[in-house]
Amino acid sequence: MITRLTPQDASFYRLESSSNPIHIGSLAIVRGGDSDSAQGEPALDYDRLVDLVESRLSLVPRYRRKVREIPFALGRPVWVEDSHFDITYHIRRSALPAPGTDGQLHDLVARLASRPLDQSRPLWEMYLIEGLTEGRSAIFTKTHSALVDGDTALEIGHVILDNSPSPRGIADDSWVAPREPNEAELLVGALTHLAGQPREVLEVARDASAHAFSVVEAAGKAVDSVVSAVRAAAIGAPDSPLNAKTSRNRRFDVVRTDLEDYRKIRKRFNCSINDAILAVVTGALRNWLLSRGEALTESTVLRAVVPMSVYVEGIDDQLKPVSEVSSFLIDLPVGEPNPVMRLSHISHATEANSKHRRGVRARTLVHLAGFAPASLHAMSVRAASTFAEHTFNLVITNAPGPQTPMYIGGARMLEMYPVSPLLRNQASSIGITSYDGRVFYGLNADRDAMADIGVLAASVHESMEEMLGACV
């Protein structure tokens, strides 16, 4: 099967560089499990993981497809079935010197996240990392942002998780590796397509002269009519150490918090959980800036792209599924010393933006069982990329997950951290996922520009204490 990349898919594919790998990552911590454990959970070893992923590939068929360029650049690249697909190339095994610490795990994730994917193969990798303390294992997955759109293509983490220790049944996959098209066939197909789509001739000509699509052009310049957003974009983002030239090397850190704490803030100040999370992040960024000796005034802000606003709670406090990923620019009041005032500023800003967000449909997500945050974070990065780089300081992706335990191959998932890519000249990204009563932060950062990423991680807890103190 040959499918042409969409303009946005093509933009992500072509913007890949050694200093800016454009893949979305996720880190799952699972209980190691063994047949004699008190939980009765089966061991999640390499062979079991390979069998599980292979059985679910029919749900994410693009994971068997690779990208092929059209000869003479006569059109966007295409997805083709990989005739030499080898699942053991994509699923790899690693181990920390036992007993491996969380810090050692984060260092390994940073190194793995730094490496671009092999563009001659399907654009994903998965690592089973063994040797963690307390008998735990980790699964780190990275998928190119060109691959996942949340509608026709999901992230692999979305489909390998189950809501019980017994993996759900999936129909047998009858996939057989086909013959790949040769260069002549790709060329003929592209010319035939252009003959039926005259408008794309201009796209080809533009690409030939520019050698690449910009993300904004590829997204069709999907700029909404919001006056405030247009004004903010015209002014540009404030100066910040969060905007710097990046290398290919990364640092990674995590934060674990309790969802109940955000609910306390929501109840006390009549705000949303989204607002409570952003207020905690804002306080953390404030403390981090102060630790660097940055001069802050009450009017100092950082401008963030917030591509998620999907924590919708019912009367039973259950997080509801969504059918759209939204994004907007918001000024985070890092100069405001009062945590309640920071929350108030954020609540007013998010309310003002509520009717004027850029939406990305996610029809497939709400109909397919699994762990939706894996796909939602990938879609968030795509939504964030529609903003010009000079208009924001950082990206904060925020996706709700189920509040009941999930399992990978029978092993219970304990924690899940997003690993969002750094966009151009972005020194750090913050990914947030709620799961099973906790809210997990994944902090991805440039190794040189953010050597103090650990300070930012510790500042999240300080900010939470400030907010909870204000609830009394």
C-alpha positions in Angstrom: 0.0 0.0 0.0 1.4 3.4 -1.0 0.1 6.5 0.8 1.3 10.1 0.2 2.4 12.0 3.3 0.2 14.8 4.3 1.8 18.3 4.1 2.3 18.3 7.9 3.7 14.8 7.9 6.1 15.8 5.2 7.1 19.0 7.1 8.0 16.9 10.2 9.9 14.4 8.1 12.0 17.1 6.4 12.7 19.1 9.5 14.5 16.3 11.2 18.1 17.3 11.9 21.0 16.0 14.0 20.3 18.8 16.6 16.5 18.5 16.5 15.3 14.9 16.4 11.5 15.2 15.9 10.3 12.1 17.7 7.9 11.8 20.5 8.9 9.6 23.4 7.3 7.9 26.3 8.8 6.1 29.4 6.8 3.5 31.1 7.9 2.0 34.4 6.4 -1.5 35.0 6.6 -3.9 37.8 9.1 -6.6 36.8 6.8 -9.4 37.8 7.5 -13.1 37.9 5.5 -16.2 38.0 5.9 -16.5 41.8 5.1 -12.8 42.7 2.3 -12.0 45.1 0.5 -10.2 42.4 0.6 -13.3 40.1 1.7 -11.2 37.2 3.7 -12.8 34.4 7.2 -11.7 33.7 7.6 -9.1 31.0 10.7 -10.3 29.3 12.0 -9.4 25.8 10.3 -12.3 24.0 6.9 -11.5 25.6 7.2 -7.9 24.7 8.0 -8.7 21.0 5.1 -11.1 20.8 2.8 -8.5 22.3 3.8 -5.7 20.0 3.7 -7.9 17.0 0.2 -9.0 17.8 -0.9 -5.3 18.0 0.7 -4.0 14.8 -2.5 -4.5 12.8 -3.9 -1.7 15.0 -1.1 0.6 13.9 -0.2 -0.5 10.4 2.0 2.5 9.7 4.5 1.0 12.1 5.4 -1.4 9.3 5.7 1.3 6.7 8.7 3.5 5.9 9.1 6.7 4.0 10.3 6.8 0.4 11.3 10.0 -1.4 9.9 10.6 -4.9 12.6 10.8 -7.6 13.5 14.4 -8.6 11.3 15.6 -5.7 8.2 15.5 -7.8 5.8 15.4 -4.9 5.7 14.7 -1.2 7.3 11.4 0.0 5.1 8.3 0.4 4.5 5.6 3.0 5.3 2.2 1.6 5.2 -1.2 3.3 8.7 -2.3 4.4 9.4 -5.5 2.5 12.3 -6.3 4.9 10.4 -5.4 8.1 12.2 -6.9 11.2 10.5 -6.3 14.5 13.6 -7.3 16.4 15.4 -4.3 14.8 12.8 -2.0 16.3 12.4 -3.6 19.7 15.7 -3.6 21.6 16.9 -4.8 24.9 19.1 -2.8 27.3 20.0 -3.2 31.0 21.3 -1.0 33.8 24.0 -2.3 36.1 21.8 -3.8 38.8 20.6 -2.3 41.0 19.9 0.4 38.5 18.8 3.8 39.9 16.2 6.1 38.5 18.9 8.6 37.8 20.8 6.1 35.7 17.6 5.3 33.9 17.0 9.0 33.1 20.5 9.4 31.8 19.9 6.4 29.5 16.6 7.8 28.3 18.4 11.1 27.5 21.0 9.4 25.4 18.4 7.3 23.5 16.2 10.4 22.9 19.3 12.2 21.5 19.6 9.8 18.6 17.7 10.4 15.4 15.7 7.5 14.0 16.9 5.5 11.0 15.0 7.0 8.1 15.6 3.9 5.9 13.3 1.9 8.1 9.9 2.4 9.8 10.3 5.5 12.1 10.1 4.0 15.6 12.1 2.2 18.2 11.2 0.5 21.6 13.6 -0.4 24.4 13.0 -2.9 27.2 15.3 -1.6 30.0 16.0 -4.1 32.8 17.9 -4.0 36.0 16.0 -1.3 37.9 15.7 -1.4 41.6 12.8 -3.2 43.3 12.5 -5.6 40.4 11.1 -3.0 38.0 11.6 -2.7 34.3 11.1 0.2 31.9 9.9 0.6 28.4 11.1 3.6 26.4 9.4 4.2 23.1 10.2 6.8 20.5 8.2 7.5 17.4 8.7 10.1 14.7 6.2 12.9 14.8 5.5 12.4 11.1 4.1 9.0 11.9 1.4 9.8 14.4 -1.6 12.0 13.6 -4.1 10.6 16.1 -6.7 10.0 13.5 -5.5 7.5 10.9 -2.3 6.6 12.8 -1.9 6.1 16.6 1.2 5.9 18.8 2.3 2.3 19.6 1.9 2.9 23.3 -1.8 3.5 22.7 -2.4 -0.1 21.7 -0.1 -2.3 23.8 -1.6 -1.3 27.1 -4.6 -3.2 28.5 -6.9 -2.5 31.5 -6.4 -6.0 33.0 -3.4 -8.4 33.5 -4.9 -10.6 30.7 -4.1 -9.0 27.3 -7.2 -8.5 25.2 -7.7 -10.6 22.2 -6.8 -9.2 18.8 -7.7 -10.8 15.5 -4.9 -12.7 13.8 -2.8 -10.5 11.6 -2.4 -11.9 8.1 0.2 -9.3 7.0 2.8 -10.5 4.5 5.7 -8.4 3.4 4.9 -7.1 -0.1 7.3 -6.1 -2.8 8.3 -2.5 -2.6 7.8 -0.2 -5.5 10.9 0.7 -7.5 12.0 4.2 -8.4 10.3 4.2 -11.8 6.9 3.1 -10.2 7.2 5.9 -7.6 7.9 8.4 -10.3 5.0 7.3 -12.5 2.7 7.3 -9.5 3.7 10.9 -8.6 3.2 12.1 -12.2 -0.2 10.5 -12.3 -1.1 12.1 -9.0 0.1 15.5 -10.2 -1.9 15.2 -13.4 -5.1 14.8 -11.3 -4.1 17.5 -8.8 -2.9 20.6 -10.6 -2.6 22.6 -7.4 0.1 20.4 -6.1 2.3 21.3 -9.1 2.8 24.7 -7.3 3.7 22.8 -4.1 6.3 20.8 -5.9 7.8 24.0 -7.5 7.9 25.7 -4.1 9.5 22.7 -2.5 12.1 22.5 -5.2 13.1 26.2 -4.7 13.0 26.1 -0.9 14.2 22.5 -0.4 11.9 22.2 2.5 8.4 23.0 3.8 8.2 25.3 6.8 5.9 23.9 9.5 3.5 26.8 9.2 3.3 26.5 5.4 2.9 22.7 5.6 0.1 23.1 8.1 -1.7 25.3 5.6 -1.1 28.4 7.8 -3.9 27.3 10.0 -4.0 30.6 11.9 -7.3 31.3 13.6 -8.9 34.8 13.8 -8.2 35.4 17.5 -7.1 39.0 17.8 -5.2 38.3 21.1 -3.2 35.4 19.6 -2.4 37.4 16.5 -1.2 40.4 18.6 0.9 38.1 20.7 2.5 36.5 17.7 3.3 39.8 16.2 5.0 41.0 19.4 7.0 37.9 19.8 7.9 35.9 22.9 9.8 37.6 25.8 13.5 37.0 26.1 14.2 33.9 28.1 17.0 31.4 28.8 14.5 28.8 27.6 15.2 29.9 24.0 18.7 28.9 22.9 20.5 27.2 20.1 20.3 23.5 20.9 22.6 20.5 20.4 21.6 17.0 19.7 22.4 16.0 23.3 19.6 15.9 25.9 19.0 15.7 29.6 15.9 14.1 31.1 14.3 14.3 34.5 10.9 13.5 36.0 8.5 14.7 38.7 5.8 12.6 40.4 2.8 14.4 42.0 -0.6 13.4 43.3 -3.8 14.2 41.3 -5.7 14.7 44.5 -3.5 17.8 45.3 -4.7 19.4 42.0 -8.3 18.6 42.9 -7.8 20.3 46.2 -6.6 23.4 44.4 -9.5 23.2 41.9 -12.1 22.9 44.8 -10.6 25.7 46.8 -10.3 28.2 44.0 -13.1 27.1 41.7 -10.7 26.6 38.7 -10.0 23.7 36.4 -7.4 21.0 36.9 -5.7 22.4 33.8 -5.4 25.7 35.5 -4.1 24.2 38.7 -1.4 22.3 36.7 -0.3 25.4 34.8 -0.2 27.4 38.0 2.1 24.8 39.6 4.3 24.8 36.4 4.4 28.6 36.5 5.6 28.7 40.1 8.2 26.1 39.3 9.5 28.2 36.3 9.6 31.2 38.6 11.7 29.5 41.2 14.0 28.1 38.5 14.5 31.6 37.0 15.3 33.0 40.4 17.8 30.2 41.0 19.6 31.5 37.9 19.7 35.0 39.2 17.2 36.3 36.6 15.8 39.7 37.3 12.0 39.4 37.6 9.4 42.1 38.0 5.7 41.6 38.6 5.0 42.0 34.9 7.6 39.3 33.8 6.0 36.5 31.8 7.0 33.4 29.9 4.9 32.6 26.8 3.9 28.9 26.5 2.2 27.0 23.8 -0.3 24.8 25.6 -1.5 22.2 23.1 -3.8 20.4 25.5 -6.9 21.4 27.4 -8.6 18.1 27.7 -9.2 17.4 31.4 -12.9 17.2 31.4 -14.3 15.8 34.7 -17.8 14.5 35.4 -19.6 14.7 38.7 -17.9 11.4 39.7 -14.4 13.0 39.2 -13.6 10.7 36.3 -11.6 12.2 33.5 -13.6 12.0 30.2 -12.3 11.2 26.7 -12.0 14.0 24.2 -12.4 14.3 20.4 -10.2 17.3 19.8 -6.7 18.4 20.8 -6.6 22.2 21.2 -3.7 24.6 21.5 -3.2 28.2 22.4 -0.6 30.8 23.5 -0.7 31.8 27.2 1.5 34.2 29.2 2.6 32.5 32.4 3.0 35.2 35.1 6.4 34.0 36.5 7.0 37.5 37.9 4.0 37.3 40.2 5.2 36.3 43.7 1.7 35.4 45.0 0.6 31.8 44.0 -3.1 32.7 44.2 -2.6 35.6 41.9 -0.7 33.4 39.5 -3.6 31.0 39.4 -6.1 33.9 38.9 -4.1 35.2 35.9 -3.9 31.8 34.4 -7.6 31.1 34.9 -8.6 34.3 33.2 -6.2 33.7 30.3 -7.4 30.2 29.7 -11.1 31.3 29.9 -10.4 34.0 27.3 -8.8 31.5 25.0 -11.4 28.8 25.4 -13.4 29.9 22.4 -10.4 30.5 20.1 -8.2 27.5 20.1 -6.6 25.7 17.2 -8.2 22.3 17.2 -6.8 19.0 15.8 -9.4 16.2 15.4 -8.8 13.0 17.2 -11.7 10.8 16.0 -9.9 7.6 16.3 -8.7 8.1 19.9 -12.1 8.1 21.5 -13.2 4.9 19.9 -10.2 2.7 20.4 -9.4 1.1 23.8 -5.9 1.8 25.1 -3.7 4.4 26.7 -4.7 7.6 24.8 -2.0 9.9 26.3 0.7 8.3 24.1 -1.1 9.5 21.0 -2.4 12.7 22.5 1.2 13.9 23.3 2.2 13.2 19.7 -0.7 15.3 18.5 0.1 18.0 20.9 3.6 18.5 19.4 2.0 18.7 16.0 -0.4 21.3 17.2 2.4 23.3 18.8 4.4 23.3 15.6 1.8 25.5 13.9 3.1 28.4 15.9 6.1 30.4 14.6 9.1 29.7 16.8 9.7 33.3 17.8 6.2 33.5 19.4 6.7 31.3 22.4 9.3 30.3 25.0 8.3 26.7 25.6 5.8 23.9 25.0 3.8 22.3 27.7 1.9 19.2 26.6 -0.8 17.9 29.0 -2.8 14.8 28.5 -5.2 12.9 30.9 -4.9 9.1 31.3 -7.1 6.5 33.0 -7.3 6.5 36.8 -7.2 2.8 37.0 -4.2 0.4 36.6 -3.0 -0.5 33.1 -0.9 -3.4 32.0 1.7 -4.2 29.4 1.9 -7.9 28.6 0.4 -8.6 32.1 2.9 -6.5 34.0 1.3 -3.5 35.8 2.4 -0.1 34.6 3.4 2.0 37.6 4.4 5.3 36.1 4.3 6.9 32.6 6.3 9.9 31.5 6.1 11.7 28.2 9.4 12.7 26.5 8.4 15.5 24.1 10.9 16.7 21.5 12.5 20.1 21.5 11.3 22.3 18.8 13.7 24.7 17.1 15.6 26.9 19.6 13.6 25.4 22.5 15.9 24.5 25.4 13.3 22.5 27.2 9.8 20.9 26.9 7.5 19.8 29.6 5.2 16.8 29.1 2.5 16.0 31.7 0.3 12.9 32.0 -2.1 11.8 34.7 -2.5 8.2 35.5 -3.9 6.1 38.3 -4.2 8.9 40.8 -0.8 10.5 40.0 0.4 13.3 37.7 3.7 12.6 36.0 6.0 15.2 34.5 8.6 14.4 31.9 11.2 17.2 31.5 13.2 16.9 28.3 16.0 19.5 27.9 19.1 20.4 25.9 22.2 19.1 27.7 24.2 22.3 27.5 21.5 25.0 27.8 19.7 23.2 30.7 22.4 21.7 32.8 20.2 22.6 35.8 17.1 20.7 34.7 17.1 19.0 38.2 16.5 22.4 39.7 13.4 22.8 37.6 12.2 19.4 38.7 12.7 20.2 42.4 10.9 23.5 41.8 7.7 21.7 40.8 7.4 20.3 44.4 8.2 23.7 45.9 5.5 25.3 43.7 3.0 22.6 44.7 3.7 23.3 48.4 3.1 27.0 47.8 -0.3 26.3 46.2 -1.4 23.8 48.8 -0.3 26.3 51.5 -2.6 28.9 49.9 -5.5 26.4 50.1 -5.5 26.4 53.9 
